[in-house]
């Protein structure tokens, strides 16, 4: 049976200029990075470790499904269509 996807929320912090990742599904997850790509690199290492340490999964599985939900608030200036 396939493992369920773990939801991770990434929110842009405009003051610190970083993406901040947290999750109710991954106990103890709190990390940040300047880009979503760098954040994903960090999550590839951190998430399996935290899931194993917290007894959510055992034996460091090869694949862990993740649903990355990003949120960034900003304002758009109206412009002419191309």
N, CA, C and O atoms as CSV, one atom per row, in Angstrom:
chain,resi,resn,atom,element,x,y,z
A,1,UNK,N,N,0.841,-1.183,0.000
A,1,UNK,CA,C,0.000,0.000,0.000
A,1,UNK,C,C,0.884,1.244,0.000
A,1,UNK,O,O,1.816,1.332,0.799
A,2,UNK,N,N,0.610,2.208,-0.882
A,2,UNK,CA,C,1.437,3.423,-0.948
A,2,UNK,C,C,1.317,4.249,0.328
A,2,UNK,O,O,0.262,4.302,0.960
A,3,UNK,N,N,2.418,4.885,0.684
A,3,UNK,CA,C,2.441,5.760,1.850
A,3,UNK,C,C,1.687,7.053,1.524
A,3,UNK,O,O,1.758,7.549,0.400
A,4,UNK,N,N,0.977,7.586,2.492
A,4,UNK,CA,C,0.254,8.842,2.290
A,4,UNK,C,C,1.249,9.993,2.146
A,4,UNK,O,O,2.377,9.914,2.632
A,5,UNK,N,N,0.828,11.046,1.484
A,5,UNK,CA,C,1.692,12.216,1.308
A,5,UNK,C,C,1.705,13.036,2.599
A,5,UNK,O,O,0.672,13.232,3.240
A,6,UNK,N,N,2.873,13.501,2.959
A,6,UNK,CA,C,3.034,14.360,4.124
A,6,UNK,C,C,2.957,15.808,3.662
A,6,UNK,O,O,3.713,16.227,2.785
A,7,UNK,N,N,2.036,16.577,4.257
A,7,UNK,CA,C,1.851,17.977,3.871
A,7,UNK,C,C,2.891,18.853,4.554
A,7,UNK,O,O,3.068,18.801,5.771
A,8,UNK,N,N,3.572,19.657,3.750
A,8,UNK,CA,C,4.553,20.620,4.269
A,8,UNK,C,C,4.152,21.993,3.748
A,8,UNK,O,O,3.914,22.173,2.553
A,9,UNK,N,N,4.082,22.945,4.648
A,9,UNK,CA,C,3.692,24.312,4.299
A,9,UNK,C,C,4.937,25.186,4.218
A,9,UNK,O,O,5.726,25.242,5.162
A,10,UNK,N,N,5.109,25.858,3.106
A,10,UNK,CA,C,6.231,26.778,2.914
A,10,UNK,C,C,5.660,28.173,2.697
A,10,UNK,O,O,4.895,28.405,1.760
A,11,UNK,N,N,6.035,29.082,3.560
A,11,UNK,CA,C,5.536,30.454,3.499
A,11,UNK,C,C,6.704,31.402,3.307
A,11,UNK,O,O,7.746,31.258,3.946
A,12,UNK,N,N,6.524,32.372,2.424
A,12,UNK,CA,C,7.558,33.364,2.158
A,12,UNK,C,C,7.573,34.392,3.282
A,12,UNK,O,O,6.538,34.971,3.612
A,13,UNK,N,N,8.742,34.619,3.867
A,13,UNK,CA,C,8.926,35.662,4.876
A,13,UNK,C,C,9.607,36.834,4.184
A,13,UNK,O,O,10.808,36.778,3.920
A,14,UNK,N,N,8.854,37.904,3.882
A,14,UNK,CA,C,9.441,39.008,3.118
A,14,UNK,C,C,10.502,39.786,3.887
A,14,UNK,O,O,11.391,40.384,3.281
A,15,UNK,N,N,10.418,39.783,5.202
A,15,UNK,CA,C,11.420,40.505,5.993
A,15,UNK,C,C,12.765,39.788,5.974
A,15,UNK,O,O,13.808,40.413,5.780
A,16,UNK,N,N,12.732,38.477,6.176
A,16,UNK,CA,C,13.969,37.691,6.185
A,16,UNK,C,C,14.382,37.248,4.782
A,16,UNK,O,O,15.510,36.803,4.569
A,17,UNK,N,N,13.448,37.376,3.820
A,17,UNK,CA,C,13.689,36.965,2.435
A,17,UNK,C,C,14.043,35.482,2.334
A,17,UNK,O,O,15.002,35.094,1.666
A,18,UNK,N,N,13.234,34.661,3.021
A,18,UNK,CA,C,13.411,33.208,2.990
A,18,UNK,C,C,12.053,32.517,2.966
A,18,UNK,O,O,11.043,33.074,3.396
A,19,UNK,N,N,12.055,31.290,2.453
A,19,UNK,CA,C,10.905,30.405,2.554
A,19,UNK,C,C,11.031,29.646,3.868
A,19,UNK,O,O,12.094,29.098,4.160
A,20,UNK,N,N,9.966,29.604,4.666
A,20,UNK,CA,C,9.956,28.914,5.951
A,20,UNK,C,C,9.037,27.703,5.835
A,20,UNK,O,O,7.864,27.845,5.488
A,21,UNK,N,N,9.560,26.514,6.124
A,21,UNK,CA,C,8.787,25.283,6.012
A,21,UNK,C,C,8.467,24.720,7.388
A,21,UNK,O,O,9.340,24.597,8.247
A,22,UNK,N,N,7.191,24.380,7.580
A,22,UNK,CA,C,6.722,23.724,8.795
A,22,UNK,C,C,5.711,22.656,8.386
A,22,UNK,O,O,5.256,22.626,7.242
A,23,UNK,N,N,5.365,21.784,9.327
A,23,UNK,CA,C,4.406,20.732,9.004
A,23,UNK,C,C,3.802,20.141,10.265
A,23,UNK,O,O,4.502,19.882,11.244
A,24,UNK,N,N,2.497,19.933,10.226
A,24,UNK,CA,C,1.831,19.187,11.296
A,24,UNK,C,C,2.059,17.694,11.118
A,24,UNK,O,O,1.961,16.931,12.080
A,25,UNK,N,N,2.365,17.267,9.887
A,25,UNK,CA,C,2.581,15.851,9.586
A,25,UNK,C,C,3.995,15.369,9.902
A,25,UNK,O,O,4.221,14.176,10.100
A,26,UNK,N,N,4.936,16.298,9.949
A,26,UNK,CA,C,6.339,15.947,10.211
A,26,UNK,C,C,6.744,16.628,11.518
A,26,UNK,O,O,7.151,17.790,11.509
A,27,UNK,N,N,6.637,15.915,12.642
A,27,UNK,CA,C,6.934,16.519,13.944
A,27,UNK,C,C,8.340,17.110,13.999
A,27,UNK,O,O,9.321,16.459,13.642
A,28,UNK,N,N,8.413,18.363,14.457
A,28,UNK,CA,C,9.695,19.022,14.646
A,28,UNK,C,C,10.231,19.739,13.427
A,28,UNK,O,O,11.309,20.331,13.489
A,29,UNK,N,N,9.506,19.702,12.316
A,29,UNK,CA,C,10.021,20.339,11.098
A,29,UNK,C,C,9.922,21.855,11.202
A,29,UNK,O,O,8.842,22.408,11.411
A,30,UNK,N,N,11.041,22.503,11.055
A,30,UNK,CA,C,11.134,23.964,10.973
A,30,UNK,C,C,12.472,24.263,10.306
A,30,UNK,O,O,13.532,24.093,10.908
A,31,UNK,N,N,12.406,24.707,9.062
A,31,UNK,CA,C,13.627,25.036,8.335
A,31,UNK,C,C,13.327,26.153,7.351
A,31,UNK,O,O,12.167,26.456,7.073
A,32,UNK,N,N,14.369,26.755,6.833
A,32,UNK,CA,C,14.181,27.866,5.897
A,32,UNK,C,C,15.269,27.844,4.841
A,32,UNK,O,O,16.333,27.253,5.024
A,33,UNK,N,N,14.969,28.514,3.719
A,33,UNK,CA,C,15.936,28.626,2.630
A,33,UNK,C,C,15.545,29.812,1.760
A,33,UNK,O,O,14.394,30.248,1.761
A,34,UNK,N,N,16.526,30.329,1.014
A,34,UNK,CA,C,16.292,31.514,0.185
A,34,UNK,C,C,15.480,31.221,-1.069
A,34,UNK,O,O,14.857,32.128,-1.622
A,35,UNK,N,N,15.474,29.966,-1.530
A,35,UNK,CA,C,14.699,29.592,-2.709
A,35,UNK,C,C,13.931,28.306,-2.416
A,35,UNK,O,O,14.288,27.549,-1.513
A,36,UNK,N,N,12.870,28.069,-3.191
A,36,UNK,CA,C,12.110,26.830,-3.043
A,36,UNK,C,C,12.991,25.640,-3.402
A,36,UNK,O,O,12.897,24.587,-2.771
A,37,UNK,N,N,13.845,25.797,-4.407
A,37,UNK,CA,C,14.737,24.708,-4.813
A,37,UNK,C,C,15.674,24.303,-3.678
A,37,UNK,O,O,15.863,23.116,-3.412
A,38,UNK,N,N,16.257,25.298,-3.012
A,38,UNK,CA,C,17.157,25.009,-1.878
A,38,UNK,C,C,16.369,24.416,-0.715
A,38,UNK,O,O,16.869,23.551,0.004
A,39,UNK,N,N,15.137,24.884,-0.535
A,39,UNK,CA,C,14.282,24.335,0.516
A,39,UNK,C,C,14.020,22.845,0.264
A,39,UNK,O,O,14.068,22.038,1.193
A,40,UNK,N,N,13.745,22.487,-0.986
A,40,UNK,CA,C,13.531,21.078,-1.318
A,40,UNK,C,C,14.773,20.230,-1.051
A,40,UNK,O,O,14.663,19.097,-0.582
A,41,UNK,N,N,15.942,20.770,-1.345
A,41,UNK,CA,C,17.191,20.050,-1.051
A,41,UNK,C,C,17.291,19.760,0.444
A,41,UNK,O,O,17.648,18.651,0.844
A,42,UNK,N,N,16.978,20.754,1.261
A,42,UNK,CA,C,17.037,20.569,2.711
A,42,UNK,C,C,15.984,19.566,3.185
A,42,UNK,O,O,16.253,18.742,4.058
A,43,UNK,N,N,14.786,19.642,2.604
A,43,UNK,CA,C,13.708,18.735,3.004
A,43,UNK,C,C,14.047,17.289,2.685
A,43,UNK,O,O,13.654,16.389,3.428
A,44,UNK,N,N,14.770,17.045,1.591
A,44,UNK,CA,C,15.161,15.675,1.219
A,44,UNK,C,C,15.991,15.014,2.314
A,44,UNK,O,O,15.962,13.792,2.459
A,45,UNK,N,N,16.715,15.792,3.071
A,45,UNK,CA,C,17.542,15.257,4.151
A,45,UNK,C,C,16.778,15.255,5.475
A,45,UNK,O,O,16.775,14.259,6.197
A,46,UNK,N,N,16.139,16.365,5.780
A,46,UNK,CA,C,15.516,16.563,7.095
A,46,UNK,C,C,14.273,15.700,7.301
A,46,UNK,O,O,14.119,15.079,8.353
A,47,UNK,N,N,13.386,15.657,6.306
A,47,UNK,CA,C,12.106,14.966,6.488
A,47,UNK,C,C,12.276,13.487,6.820
A,47,UNK,O,O,11.693,13.033,7.805
A,48,UNK,N,N,13.045,12.707,6.053
A,48,UNK,CA,C,13.200,11.290,6.420
A,48,UNK,C,C,13.777,11.106,7.825
A,48,UNK,O,O,13.356,10.214,8.561
A,49,UNK,N,N,14.748,11.957,8.195
A,49,UNK,CA,C,15.348,11.851,9.524
A,49,UNK,C,C,14.320,12.107,10.618
A,49,UNK,O,O,14.246,11.353,11.588
A,50,UNK,N,N,13.520,13.174,10.468
A,50,UNK,CA,C,12.517,13.504,11.481
A,50,UNK,C,C,11.426,12.437,11.560
A,50,UNK,O,O,10.987,12.085,12.655
A,51,UNK,N,N,10.988,11.924,10.415
A,51,UNK,CA,C,9.953,10.892,10.435
A,51,UNK,C,C,10.443,9.628,11.124
A,51,UNK,O,O,9.696,8.982,11.859
A,52,UNK,N,N,11.694,9.280,10.885
A,52,UNK,CA,C,12.250,8.093,11.537
A,52,UNK,C,C,12.472,8.332,13.032
A,52,UNK,O,O,12.139,7.476,13.851
A,53,UNK,N,N,13.028,9.483,13.389
A,53,UNK,CA,C,13.262,9.803,14.802
A,53,UNK,C,C,11.977,9.830,15.613
A,53,UNK,O,O,11.971,9.459,16.787
A,54,UNK,N,N,10.888,10.269,14.989
A,54,UNK,CA,C,9.605,10.363,15.688
A,54,UNK,C,C,8.751,9.107,15.556
A,54,UNK,O,O,7.605,9.088,16.006
A,55,UNK,N,N,9.298,8.057,14.942
A,55,UNK,CA,C,8.597,6.786,14.835
A,55,UNK,C,C,7.433,6.794,13.857
A,55,UNK,O,O,6.570,5.918,13.919
A,56,UNK,N,N,7.394,7.767,12.957
A,56,UNK,CA,C,6.323,7.838,11.967
A,56,UNK,C,C,6.570,6.814,10.859
A,56,UNK,O,O,5.629,6.187,10.371
A,57,UNK,N,N,7.821,6.647,10.464
A,57,UNK,CA,C,8.223,5.610,9.511
A,57,UNK,C,C,9.421,4.882,10.101
A,57,UNK,O,O,10.101,5.395,10.990
A,58,UNK,N,N,9.667,3.695,9.599
A,58,UNK,CA,C,10.835,2.949,10.063
A,58,UNK,C,C,11.729,2.596,8.890
A,58,UNK,O,O,11.279,2.535,7.745
A,59,UNK,N,N,12.978,2.368,9.181
A,59,UNK,CA,C,13.958,1.913,8.180
A,59,UNK,C,C,14.124,2.851,6.991
A,59,UNK,O,O,14.187,2.380,5.855
A,60,UNK,N,N,14.196,4.128,7.206
A,60,UNK,CA,C,14.519,5.124,6.173
A,60,UNK,C,C,14.041,4.694,4.775
A,60,UNK,O,O,14.848,4.219,3.976
A,61,UNK,N,N,12.763,4.849,4.474
A,61,UNK,CA,C,12.258,4.404,3.162
A,61,UNK,C,C,12.931,5.137,2.000
A,61,UNK,O,O,13.414,6.259,2.151
A,62,UNK,N,N,12.952,4.479,0.839
A,62,UNK,CA,C,13.574,5.072,-0.350
A,62,UNK,C,C,12.818,6.290,-0.845
A,62,UNK,O,O,13.424,7.254,-1.310
A,63,UNK,N,N,11.493,6.252,-0.748
A,63,UNK,CA,C,10.669,7.358,-1.218
A,63,UNK,C,C,9.661,7.759,-0.149
A,63,UNK,O,O,9.038,6.913,0.493
A,64,UNK,N,N,9.518,9.052,0.026
A,64,UNK,CA,C,8.528,9.594,0.949
A,64,UNK,C,C,7.715,10.626,0.181
A,64,UNK,O,O,8.257,11.645,-0.246
A,65,UNK,N,N,6.419,10.376,-0.002
A,65,UNK,CA,C,5.602,11.337,-0.739
A,65,UNK,C,C,5.368,12.612,0.075
A,65,UNK,O,O,5.011,12.561,1.252
A,66,UNK,N,N,5.577,13.743,-0.575
A,66,UNK,CA,C,5.418,15.039,0.078
A,66,UNK,C,C,4.520,15.917,-0.778
A,66,UNK,O,O,4.616,15.926,-2.005
A,67,UNK,N,N,3.660,16.643,-0.113
A,67,UNK,CA,C,2.836,17.653,-0.770
A,67,UNK,C,C,3.325,18.998,-0.245
A,67,UNK,O,O,3.060,19.353,0.904
A,68,UNK,N,N,4.040,19.747,-1.085
A,68,UNK,CA,C,4.589,21.040,-0.687
A,68,UNK,C,C,3.594,22.130,-1.067
A,68,UNK,O,O,3.330,22.361,-2.246
A,69,UNK,N,N,3.054,22.786,-0.067
A,69,UNK,CA,C,2.071,23.844,-0.263
A,69,UNK,C,C,2.750,25.180,-0.014
A,69,UNK,O,O,3.115,25.496,1.119
A,70,UNK,N,N,2.918,25.968,-1.077
A,70,UNK,CA,C,3.612,27.249,-0.929
A,70,UNK,C,C,2.610,28.390,-0.870
A,70,UNK,O,O,1.536,28.349,-1.470
A,71,UNK,N,N,3.012,29.414,-0.118
A,71,UNK,CA,C,2.163,30.592,0.031
A,71,UNK,C,C,3.053,31.827,0.059
A,71,UNK,O,O,3.994,31.924,0.847
A,72,UNK,N,N,2.727,32.764,-0.823
A,72,UNK,CA,C,3.482,34.005,-0.892
A,72,UNK,C,C,2.501,35.127,-1.184
A,72,UNK,O,O,1.787,35.087,-2.186
A,73,UNK,N,N,2.464,36.121,-0.318
A,73,UNK,CA,C,1.563,37.258,-0.498
A,73,UNK,C,C,2.320,38.408,-1.141
A,73,UNK,O,O,3.429,38.743,-0.723
A,74,UNK,N,N,1.719,39.009,-2.157
A,74,UNK,CA,C,2.333,40.153,-2.812
A,74,UNK,C,C,1.251,40.936,-3.524
A,74,UNK,O,O,0.115,40.478,-3.639
A,75,UNK,N,N,1.602,42.108,-3.996
A,75,UNK,CA,C,0.658,42.962,-4.717
A,75,UNK,C,C,1.139,43.104,-6.152
A,75,UNK,O,O,2.332,43.257,-6.416
A,76,UNK,N,N,0.192,43.050,-7.063
A,76,UNK,CA,C,0.482,43.246,-8.480
A,76,UNK,C,C,0.048,44.635,-8.892
A,76,UNK,O,O,-0.995,45.120,-8.454
A,77,UNK,N,N,0.833,45.269,-9.719
A,77,UNK,CA,C,0.432,46.544,-10.295
A,77,UNK,C,C,-0.284,46.244,-11.612
A,77,UNK,O,O,0.159,45.412,-12.405
A,78,UNK,N,N,-1.379,46.930,-11.821
A,78,UNK,CA,C,-2.133,46.737,-13.060
A,78,UNK,C,C,-1.294,47.207,-14.232
A,78,UNK,O,O,-0.581,48.205,-14.129
A,79,UNK,N,N,-1.371,46.511,-15.319
A,79,UNK,CA,C,-0.615,46.865,-16.514
A,79,UNK,C,C,-1.403,46.521,-17.746
A,79,UNK,O,O,-2.491,45.950,-17.673
A,80,UNK,N,N,-0.855,46.866,-18.853
A,80,UNK,CA,C,-1.503,46.562,-20.127
A,80,UNK,C,C,-1.143,45.151,-20.555
A,80,UNK,O,O,-0.022,44.688,-20.346
A,81,UNK,N,N,-2.105,44.482,-21.152
A,81,UNK,CA,C,-1.860,43.149,-21.666
A,81,UNK,C,C,-0.953,43.221,-22.886
A,81,UNK,O,O,-1.008,44.178,-23.658
A,82,UNK,N,N,-0.124,42.206,-23.051
A,82,UNK,CA,C,0.798,42.174,-24.195
A,82,UNK,C,C,0.098,41.868,-25.479
A,82,UNK,O,O,0.735,41.806,-26.530
